[in-house]
Amino acid sequence: MVKQKNHTNATRQGHDAPPPPARCPLSPRSNQTYKNHRNGIKKPIRNKYMSTKGVDPKFLRNKKYALRGTKKALANARKFKKAE
């Protein structure tokens, strides 16, 4: 007598195939969602100022002078407003 192989599905042809198994409510997917929401999903921490490490030095010099000019313009605007 010949031993049948485990992976043959000669008996499960056509309409004799069993229905797919029902999805368990505590499957890994829904459990991960539950665990993620237990402490709340938080936004990533954002820094107040972005790092300028590795940024083009020419751009940084221009940024420095632009900020200096902006501060002067704001100071002059305040003086002008007080004078009125």
Residue frames as a rotation matrix with the C-alpha (Angstrom) as fourth column:
MET 1
0.577 0.817 0.000 0.00
0.817 -0.577 0.000 0.00
0.000 0.000 -1.000 0.00
VAL 2
-0.320 -0.687 0.652 1.32
0.680 -0.646 -0.346 3.44
0.659 0.333 0.674 -0.99
LYS 3
-0.201 0.174 -0.964 1.45
0.859 -0.442 -0.259 6.12
-0.471 -0.880 -0.060 1.69
GLN 4
0.564 0.461 0.685 -0.31
0.740 -0.650 -0.172 9.36
0.366 0.605 -0.707 0.68
LYS 5
-0.627 -0.754 0.195 1.56
0.628 -0.638 -0.447 12.64
0.461 -0.158 0.873 0.82
ASN 6
-0.359 0.471 -0.806 0.27
0.766 -0.345 -0.542 15.28
-0.533 -0.812 -0.237 3.24
HIS 7
-0.642 0.028 -0.766 0.03
-0.173 -0.979 0.110 18.09
-0.747 0.203 0.633 0.70
THR 8
-0.916 0.381 0.124 -2.32
0.235 0.261 0.936 16.35
0.324 0.887 -0.328 -1.70
ASN 9
-0.646 0.760 -0.071 -5.87
-0.386 -0.405 -0.829 17.64
-0.658 -0.508 0.555 -1.70
ALA 10
-0.946 0.262 -0.192 -7.54
-0.050 0.468 0.882 15.09
0.321 0.844 -0.429 -3.96
THR 11
-0.448 0.823 -0.350 -10.57
0.893 0.429 -0.135 14.86
0.039 -0.373 -0.927 -1.65
ARG 12
-0.067 0.396 -0.916 -11.08
0.430 -0.817 -0.385 18.66
-0.901 -0.419 -0.115 -1.57
GLN 13
-0.921 -0.193 0.339 -12.07
0.382 -0.270 0.884 19.29
-0.080 0.943 0.322 -5.15
GLY 14
-0.482 0.769 0.420 -14.93
0.310 -0.299 0.903 21.60
0.819 0.565 -0.094 -6.21
HIS 15
0.151 0.695 0.703 -17.77
-0.475 -0.573 0.668 22.18
0.867 -0.435 0.243 -3.72
ASP 16
0.647 0.075 -0.758 -16.43
0.477 0.736 0.480 19.72
0.595 -0.672 0.441 -1.13
ALA 17
-0.436 -0.885 0.162 -13.86
0.434 -0.364 -0.824 22.27
0.788 -0.289 0.543 0.10
PRO 18
0.054 0.447 -0.893 -14.47
0.997 -0.081 0.020 23.51
-0.063 -0.891 -0.450 3.65
PRO 19
0.824 0.260 0.504 -15.21
0.325 -0.945 -0.044 27.21
0.464 0.200 -0.863 4.21
PRO 20
-0.193 -0.936 0.294 -12.30
0.145 -0.324 -0.935 29.43
0.970 -0.137 0.198 5.26
PRO 21
-0.255 0.074 -0.964 -11.80
0.944 0.237 -0.231 29.70
0.212 -0.969 -0.130 9.02
ALA 22
0.759 0.591 0.272 -13.49
0.488 -0.794 0.362 32.62
0.430 -0.142 -0.892 10.76
ARG 23
-0.150 -0.832 0.535 -11.25
0.123 -0.552 -0.825 35.50
0.981 -0.058 0.186 11.81
CYS 24
0.006 0.065 -0.998 -10.57
0.968 0.249 0.022 35.52
0.250 -0.966 -0.061 15.53
PRO 25
0.849 0.369 0.379 -11.41
0.301 -0.926 0.228 38.87
0.435 -0.079 -0.897 17.20
LEU 26
0.776 -0.630 -0.037 -8.11
-0.268 -0.382 0.884 38.81
-0.571 -0.677 -0.465 19.11
SER 27
0.726 -0.558 0.401 -5.98
0.671 0.448 -0.591 38.25
0.150 0.698 0.700 16.06
PRO 28
-0.157 -0.898 -0.410 -2.54
0.925 -0.279 0.257 39.90
-0.345 -0.339 0.875 16.13
ARG 29
-0.544 -0.057 0.837 -3.72
0.582 -0.744 0.327 42.74
0.604 0.666 0.438 13.89
SER 30
0.402 0.784 0.473 -6.56
0.126 -0.559 0.819 43.95
0.907 -0.270 -0.323 16.11
ASN 31
0.681 -0.218 -0.699 -4.53
0.732 0.172 0.659 43.31
-0.023 -0.961 0.276 19.25
GLN 32
-0.454 -0.886 0.092 -1.78
0.891 -0.454 0.022 45.62
0.022 0.092 0.995 18.01
THR 33
-0.287 0.448 0.847 -4.36
0.222 -0.829 0.513 48.34
0.932 0.336 0.139 17.39
TYR 34
0.767 0.595 -0.238 -5.69
0.315 -0.026 0.949 47.88
0.559 -0.803 -0.207 20.91
LYS 35
0.322 -0.731 -0.601 -2.21
0.919 0.089 0.384 48.06
-0.228 -0.677 0.700 22.41
ASN 36
-0.576 -0.562 0.593 -1.32
0.721 -0.691 0.045 51.17
0.385 0.454 0.804 20.36
HIS 37
-0.087 0.650 0.755 -4.41
0.037 -0.756 0.654 53.05
0.995 0.085 0.042 21.53
ARG 38
0.377 0.253 -0.891 -4.10
0.835 0.324 0.445 52.17
0.401 -0.912 -0.089 25.24
ASN 39
-0.128 -0.501 -0.856 -1.73
0.756 -0.608 0.243 55.08
-0.642 -0.616 0.456 25.89
GLY 40
0.733 0.461 -0.500 -2.95
0.036 -0.760 -0.649 57.08
-0.680 0.457 -0.574 22.91
ILE 41
0.267 -0.633 0.726 -1.22
0.963 0.161 -0.214 57.66
0.018 0.757 0.653 19.62
LYS 42
0.492 -0.172 -0.853 0.94
0.302 -0.886 0.352 60.74
-0.816 -0.431 -0.384 20.14
LYS 43
0.974 -0.216 0.064 2.42
-0.035 -0.424 -0.905 63.07
0.223 0.879 -0.421 17.58
PRO 44
0.289 -0.939 -0.185 6.21
0.886 0.336 -0.321 62.90
0.363 -0.071 0.929 17.20
ILE 45
0.466 -0.203 -0.861 8.15
0.553 -0.693 0.462 65.44
-0.691 -0.692 -0.211 19.26
ARG 46
0.586 -0.249 0.771 9.09
0.635 -0.449 -0.628 68.45
0.503 0.858 -0.105 17.16
ASN 47
-0.295 -0.758 -0.582 12.05
0.927 -0.374 0.018 70.67
-0.231 -0.534 0.813 18.00
LYS 48
0.494 0.460 -0.738 11.54
0.355 -0.881 -0.312 74.43
-0.794 -0.108 -0.599 18.29
TYR 49
0.400 -0.447 -0.800 14.39
-0.795 -0.603 -0.060 75.11
-0.456 0.660 -0.597 15.88
MET 50
0.997 -0.073 0.016 15.54
0.069 0.823 -0.564 72.81
0.028 0.563 0.826 13.10
SER 51
0.384 -0.924 -0.004 19.19
0.335 0.135 0.932 71.79
-0.860 -0.359 0.362 13.28
THR 52
0.851 -0.161 -0.500 21.52
-0.497 -0.553 -0.669 73.57
-0.169 0.818 -0.551 10.86
LYS 53
-0.008 -0.865 0.502 24.14
-0.381 0.467 0.798 70.85
-0.925 -0.185 -0.333 11.09
GLY 54
-0.424 -0.265 0.866 25.32
0.569 0.666 0.483 69.93
-0.705 0.697 -0.132 7.61
VAL 55
0.709 0.699 0.090 23.61
0.542 -0.459 -0.704 72.91
-0.451 0.549 -0.704 5.93
ASP 56
0.290 -0.577 0.763 25.36
0.831 -0.244 -0.500 74.89
0.475 0.779 0.409 3.21
PRO 57
-0.271 -0.478 -0.836 27.60
0.869 -0.495 0.000 77.56
-0.413 -0.726 0.549 4.85
LYS 58
-0.935 -0.038 0.351 26.70
0.237 -0.805 0.544 80.16
0.262 0.593 0.762 2.19
PHE 59
-0.047 0.997 0.059 23.02
0.316 -0.041 0.948 79.73
0.948 0.063 -0.313 3.07
LEU 60
0.285 0.127 -0.950 23.76
0.951 0.086 0.296 80.03
0.119 -0.988 -0.096 6.82
ARG 61
-0.732 -0.594 -0.335 25.67
0.620 -0.784 0.037 83.30
-0.284 -0.180 0.942 6.34
ASN 62
-0.743 0.517 0.424 22.80
0.033 -0.604 0.796 84.76
0.668 0.606 0.432 4.31
LYS 63
0.208 0.859 -0.468 20.32
0.587 0.273 0.762 83.60
0.782 -0.433 -0.448 6.95
LYS 64
-0.158 -0.375 -0.913 22.34
0.969 -0.237 -0.070 85.33
-0.190 -0.896 0.401 9.68
TYR 65
-0.961 -0.260 -0.095 22.34
0.233 -0.945 0.230 88.67
-0.149 0.198 0.969 7.85
ALA 66
-0.468 0.865 0.179 18.67
0.114 -0.142 0.983 88.34
0.876 0.480 -0.032 6.89
LEU 67
0.248 0.538 -0.806 17.69
0.870 0.241 0.429 87.81
0.425 -0.808 -0.409 10.54
ARG 68
-0.510 -0.519 -0.686 19.78
0.762 -0.643 -0.081 90.80
-0.399 -0.564 0.723 11.58
GLY 69
-0.958 0.171 0.231 18.04
0.016 -0.771 0.636 92.97
0.287 0.613 0.736 8.98
THR 70
-0.102 0.978 -0.182 14.61
0.410 0.208 0.888 91.75
0.906 0.016 -0.422 10.08
LYS 71
0.073 0.075 -0.994 15.33
0.997 -0.025 0.071 92.63
-0.020 -0.997 -0.077 13.72
LYS 72
-0.843 -0.422 -0.335 16.47
0.413 -0.905 0.101 96.12
-0.346 -0.054 0.937 12.72
ALA 73
-0.737 0.624 0.261 13.35
0.000 -0.385 0.923 96.67
0.676 0.680 0.283 10.61
LEU 74
0.151 0.818 -0.555 11.09
0.699 0.309 0.645 95.57
0.699 -0.486 -0.525 13.49
ALA 75
-0.236 -0.318 -0.918 12.91
0.909 -0.406 -0.093 97.87
-0.344 -0.857 0.385 15.92
ASN 76
-0.991 -0.130 0.011 12.51
0.123 -0.902 0.414 100.83
-0.044 0.412 0.910 13.54
ALA 77
-0.384 0.921 0.070 8.82
0.209 0.013 0.978 100.03
0.899 0.390 -0.197 13.11
ARG 78
0.174 0.414 -0.893 8.32
0.955 0.152 0.256 100.07
0.241 -0.897 -0.369 16.89
LYS 79
-0.633 -0.477 -0.610 10.12
0.613 -0.790 -0.019 103.41
-0.473 -0.386 0.792 17.19
PHE 80
-0.925 0.298 0.236 7.99
0.005 -0.611 0.792 104.89
0.380 0.734 0.564 14.42
LYS 81
-0.069 0.958 -0.280 4.80
0.517 0.274 0.811 103.64
0.853 -0.089 -0.514 16.04
LYS 82
-0.003 0.003 -1.000 5.76
0.986 -0.169 -0.004 105.13
-0.169 -0.986 -0.002 19.43
ALA 83
-0.884 -0.426 -0.191 6.53
0.384 -0.897 0.221 108.50
-0.265 0.122 0.956 17.81
GLU 84
-0.620 0.698 0.358 2.98
0.206 -0.296 0.933 108.78
0.757 0.652 0.040 16.40
